[in-house]
């Protein structure tokens, strides 16, 4: 059997890959639609930027895949399962070539659902802080009456810095560009960067991104261009080039790779671990295909007028009274994204304490009508403001979790 495997291992591996991709075709297509260029660029970076290494990559890559698969199996997290498939392909590539790219590996994590959730949580707060900084920078130079969240009032007219783009839309693009710059520098110098230097350069890129968005907001206000049009996007692209790409090309000169390329020894790779990891991927692939019951209304507090509601989708239950509109959703439906997608302008978003529990309070506007919306994650009677926290509860205890969103019109 061993001799047969050694003789036909390339053909067998190709069959394994094609079978895994075919089984997850719909899932792969869905995830590629979201971040195709980022994922495709990271894969190209992995192939062309990988280097020979004596580090036993399987010792950390296999546990990461298994942890992701455990979470995906319990929570039916399709994007995390997609990440596991990509990492498994990286593991196979390392098995045959003994090559690995830590820079591309970070990029693959960057375009995963974990970073997306982290980014969604922080970008709104960073955007509001940047707007406050811009206000204090320009209030003595422009006739800015006041600021509310991301709304500037200039000569009694409101100018909104749209939160749909979150102000950090070039964040992942900047880090991916930095990864290509680091890889090209490694190939040029025939040496590679230490993990410390890679981390340090990533910190610099994050700072440059914030600086870029600071000047981007200033440019949008000065040019009175806050609507999503060609000029709006051109300003964003110009700031990205001026304040991120060009500074990166200058700063990379101070980050010199020092470690010489090494000729890797033939790694002793346990094929059983590959087979076990593949079997877990197959089992999770079949589990994710099953229809999952959301149990949104299970053990729901009777104060909610369920009788006055109806199912909008299997993941959204809507209740409407004269005073307020109530949505009960699965936790993945973050209200900020749904509102901006429906044309609402977010004025202010902040975390508040209600009945000794943290929730989110949002002020927004549409058609010159203002609304206040309170939302939180809920399990049983307990409220939570953190997506990661509520997902940990679902993961560990398998309890029904939901997102509650209550919106009312302001006078």
N, C-alpha and C positions, 0 to 999 in steps of 0.2 A: 504493500500500500504506500509506504514511504517513497519507494523508488518511482512508483506511478505518479505520485504527487510532484516529486522533483522534476519529472520529465514533462509534465503537462501543467505546471503551476501557473504559467502565464495565461493559458487558455481557461483554466478553472477560475482564476481571479477575475478575468474578463466576464465570465458567466455570472459570477457572484455580484459584480458591480452592476451589470445590466439588469439582473433580476431585482436587486435592491432598488434601483432607479425606477424600474417599471412598476414595482409594487407601490412606490410613493410618488408616482407621476403627478397626480393632482396637487399634492402637497408641495412638491418641488416647483411646479409651475406657479402656484400661488405666492410662494415666498420670493421667487425670482422677479415677479411683477413689482414687488415693493422696493427691492434694493439690487436690481440686476447688475448695474454697472459697478457698484461697490463689491458685491460678491464675486463677479467675474474678474474684476481687477485684482482682488485679493488672491484668487486662485492662480491667475497669471503670475502674480508676484511670488506665490509659493513655488511655482514650477521653475521660474527663471531666476529666482533669488535664493533658492535653497543652497545650502552648503554641506559638505561632508562633516559629520559630527560623530564624536565618540560618546556623546551623552546618550543615555538609554531613554530615548524619548517615550517609549511605550510605558514606562513606569509612571508617567504623569498623564499621558494622553488617554490610556485605557481607563483609569479611574474617572477622568473628566467625562468621558463618553458614558460610562455606566451611571454616574450621578445624574447626568442630563436625561438619560433614559428612564431612570427611576422617577424623576420629576415629570417627564412627559407621559409616562404610563399612568401615574396617579392623577395628573391634572389635565391630560389630553392637550398638552402644550405643543402645538404643531410646529411653531417656529423653533423651539428648542430641539425637537426631534430632527428638524431639518439641519440644525447646527451639528447634531451628532452624526448625521450622514456625511456631512462635509469633513468633519474631523476624522471619521473612519477612512475616508478616501485619502486624507493626509497620512494616516497611519499606514495604509497600504503602500503609498508612495515611499515612505521612509523604509518600509520592509524590503522593498526591491532595490532602493538606491542608496540607503544610509544617509540620505540628505534631508535636511529640515531647515525651515526658515522661521525663526522666532518673531521676526518683524511681521511676516505675512500671517502667522498664527494670531498675533494681537489684532491684526486687521479683521480676520474672520470673526473674532470675538466682538470686535467693534460693530459689525453689521448684524449681530445677533439680537434676539428679542430682549435679552437681559439689558444690553446697553440702550436699546430703544426705550424701555420702561424707565431706566435711570435718567435718560435724556428728557423724556416727557415730564418727569417729576421736577427737574431742576431748571429747565430752560425758561419757564414762565417767571420764576422768581428772579433768575439772572436778568431776564429782559426788563422787569420792573426796576431792578436796581440800576441797570444801565440807563434807563430813562430818567431816574432821579439824578444820576450823575450828569447826564446831558443837560438837565434843567438847571442845575447849579452852575454849570459851565457857561450857559448861554443867557441866563436871566438878565445879566447886565449888558448884553449886547443885542438882544432881541426883545421885542415887546411881548414876553410870555407872561400872561396873567397868573396862571397856576397850572398845576399838573395833578392828574388823578390817575394813578396806575400807569397805563401806557397812553394816556390821552393828554395832549398839550393844548392849552387854551391860549391862542395868539390873537390879539385884537378881537376878543370875544367870540372867536371862531374856534371850534374844536378840531384838532388834527390828531388822528389816531395812528399810532404805529401798530400795524396789524399783527395780532398775536398768532394768526394762523401760520405765519412763517417762523414764529418764535424767536426771530433774531439770531438764532444759532443754526440756521439751515445748512451752513457751510462747515459745520463743526466736523462731521465725519469725513467730508471731502478733504478738509485740511489735514486731518490725521492720515488719510490714505495717501495724499500727496507727499506728506512727510515720510511715509514708509517707502515710497518709490525713491525719494531723494536719498534716504539712508542706504537703500539697496544699491543704487547706482554708485554711491560713494564707496561702498564695500567692494564692488566689482572693479572700480577704478583703482583703488589702493591695494587690491589683492589682500586685504585684511578685513576683519570684521569687528563690529562694535560690541562692547561688553553690555550686559543687561542694564548696568547702571547708566551708561551713556544713552542707551535707547530710552530709558525712563526719563532722564534729564531732558532730552530733546523733545519728548512728548509733552512735558510740562511747559516748555517754551512755546510749543505749538498751541496749547490751550490758552496761554496768556495772549498770544498773538491773535487768536480767534476773538477773544473778548475785546481787545483793542480795535480789531477790525470792525466789529459790530458797533462799538462806541462811535467811531467816525462815520459809520454807515448811517446811524440814526441822525447824527448832526447834518450829514449831506441831505438826507431826505427832508429834514425840517427846513433847511436853508433854501432848498429848491422847491419846497412845497409839493413834494411828490410822495405821497403816502398811499396812493392807490396802486393796485397790482397791474402795472403796465410795462411796456418795453423799457422805459427810462428807469422805473423802479428796480427791475431786475438787472439792468445794466450797471446801476450804481452799486448793487450788491456784488456783482462780479468784479467791478473795478476795485472795490475795497478789498475783496478777497485776494486779488493779485498784488495790490500795493502794500497791504498790511499783513499778508500771510505768506504768499509765495516768495516774493522778493526778499523779505527779511529772512525766511528760511534758507534761501540760497546763500545769503551772506553769513548767517550764523553757523551753518554747517561746517564752515572753514575752521571753527574753533572746537569742533567735535571730531577728533581724529581717531579713526579705528587703529588699534594697536596690535590686536592678536592676529598672528599670521594664520592663513588657511592651513588646516591640518588634514592629513590623509587618514581618513577614518578606517579603523579596523572592521573586519566583517563582524557585524553584530550577531550575537547569539539570541535569536528571536524565537520565543516560544509560540509555535503555530497554534497551539491549543488556545492561547489567549485570543488570537484572532478569530478562531472559530466560535469561541464563547461570546465574544463581543458581537459577531455577526448574528448569532442566534438571538441575542437580546434585541438587536435592531429589528429583526424580523418579527419577533413577538410584539414589540411595541408598535410596529407598523400596522399589524392586524388590530391591535387594541384601539389605536387612534381612529381607525376606520369605523368603529362602532359608534352608533348614535348615543350621545351622552345626555342624560337627564339633568337639567339645570337645578331643579328643586327650588326655584326662586321663591315660591310662595309657601314653602314648607316651614312651619313654626313661625310664620310671620306675625308680628304684633297686630292684634285685632283693631288697633286704632286706625289702621290704614283702610280706606273705603274700597275694599276689594270688589264689592258688588257693583261699583260704578266704573270698573275698569275693563280693559280688553287687551288681548295679546296683539302687539304690533308685529313682533317676530317671535320665534321660539326663545329668544334671549332678551326680550324687552316686553314688560307689562306696563301699561299706561293707565293712570287713574286721574280723572279731572273733576274738580269741584268748582264752585263759583270763586273761591278765594285762591286756589293754587292748583298747580299741575304736578303730579307725582309720577316719577318713573322708577321702576324696579328693574335692574339690569344685571347681567353677569358682570363681574369685576373688570373684564377687559374693555368695556365700553366707557372710556374716560370722558366725562362731560365736556371738558375743554375742547377736545377734538370734535365732538359732535356739534357743539354750539358754533364754533368758527366755520365748520363745514356747512352749517345751515344759515350763515350770513350774519350771525350775531357778532358784535364788537365787544370784546372783553375789556372792561374798564379797570377792574381791580380784582385780584384773587389773593386771598390770604387764609392762613390757618387760624381758626379761632377755637375757644373752649366753650362747649355747650354741655351743661349738666356734668361737669368734670370730665368730659370726653372731648378729644380733639376731632374737629370736622373742618371742612372747607367752606368758605363763604366767598361768593363771586358776585360782582356787580357787572351787568352787561346791558347792551343797548341794541335795539333794532327798530328801524323806521321811527326814530326819535322817541321811542318808548323804552323806559328803563325797567330792568328786572333785577330781582335779587334771587340768587339760587344757593341753597345749602345742599351739600352732598357729602357722603361718607360711605365707607365700606362697613358691612354689618355681618356679624355672626352671632346668632341668638339675640341677646339684648345689648351686646357690647358693640360700640362704634369704634371705627379705626379710620385714620387718615392716610395710612401707608398701604400701598398696593403690595409691597413685598411682605409686610406683616400678615395681611389677610391671606395671601397665598401660602405662607408658611403654616397657618392654621388649617387651611384646606389640605395641605400636603400631609401634615402630621396626624390630624384628627379626622380628616375626611368629613367635616361638618359642612352643611350648606352655608355658602357665603353669597352675599349679594351686594349690589351698589344701590344706594337710595339717593334719589335726586328730587328735591322739592323746590319748585320755582313759583314765584309770585310777582305780580306787577307792582312797581312802586308808584306812589302818587306823584 
